[in-house]
Amino acid sequence: MKITVDRSKCEGYARCVQAAPKVFQLDSKMIAEVVDPQADGDDKILLAARLCPTKAITLEEEGTGKKLFPE
């Protein structure tokens, strides 16, 4: 799964970090970044994206580019 964080939308709520701490972390500016896209299961990553109040996380299928979230 390809995970993209729109850094212009992220406001540092860290809900993604709480849902999938092996995948996401906050950088020094308190903006989410992907540290290891394969460190947690797809369910946790999808939950992290859904919990983001600013919808800053986009998920796509690897290879096909099919958008999984947001739909």
C-alpha positions as CSV (number, residue, x, y, z in Angstrom):
1,M,0.0,0.0,0.0
2,K,1.3,3.5,-0.9
3,I,0.8,6.0,1.9
4,T,1.0,9.7,1.3
5,V,0.7,12.5,3.9
6,D,-0.3,15.9,2.6
7,R,2.0,18.0,4.8
8,S,0.0,21.1,4.0
9,K,-3.1,19.5,5.5
10,C,-1.6,17.9,8.5
11,E,-2.1,19.8,11.7
12,G,-0.3,17.5,14.1
13,Y,-3.2,15.9,15.9
14,A,-1.1,12.6,15.9
15,R,-4.1,10.3,15.7
16,C,-2.3,8.4,12.9
17,V,0.6,8.0,15.3
18,Q,-1.7,6.6,18.0
19,A,-3.4,4.2,15.5
20,A,-0.2,3.0,13.8
21,P,2.9,4.1,15.7
22,K,5.2,1.9,13.7
23,V,4.2,3.5,10.5
24,F,3.7,7.2,11.4
25,Q,5.6,9.7,13.5
26,L,5.6,13.4,14.0
27,D,8.6,15.3,12.7
28,S,10.3,18.3,14.5
29,K,7.6,20.6,13.1
30,M,4.8,18.3,14.5
31,I,3.8,17.2,11.0
32,A,3.1,13.5,10.4
33,E,5.5,11.5,8.2
34,V,5.6,7.9,7.1
35,V,8.6,6.1,8.7
36,D,7.9,2.5,7.6
37,P,4.9,1.9,5.4
38,Q,5.1,-1.9,6.0
39,A,5.5,-1.9,9.8
40,D,1.8,-2.4,10.5
41,G,-1.1,-4.2,8.9
42,D,-3.4,-2.6,6.3
43,D,-6.2,-2.5,8.9
44,K,-4.2,-0.3,11.2
45,I,-3.0,2.0,8.4
46,L,-6.6,2.4,7.1
47,L,-7.8,3.2,10.6
48,A,-5.0,5.8,11.0
49,A,-6.1,7.4,7.7
50,R,-9.8,7.4,8.8
51,L,-9.0,9.0,12.2
52,C,-7.2,12.0,10.6
53,P,-9.4,15.0,11.2
54,T,-7.9,16.9,8.3
55,K,-7.9,13.9,5.8
56,A,-4.2,14.5,5.2
57,I,-3.5,10.8,4.5
58,T,-4.1,9.2,1.1
59,L,-3.8,5.4,0.6
60,E,-3.4,3.8,-2.8
61,E,-2.8,0.2,-4.0
62,E,0.8,-0.4,-5.0
63,G,1.1,-1.1,-8.7
64,T,-2.4,-0.2,-9.8
65,G,-2.6,3.3,-8.1
66,K,-6.2,2.6,-7.2
67,K,-7.2,5.0,-4.5
68,L,-8.3,3.2,-1.3
69,F,-8.8,6.3,1.0
70,P,-10.4,8.7,0.7
71,E,-12.7,7.2,-1.9
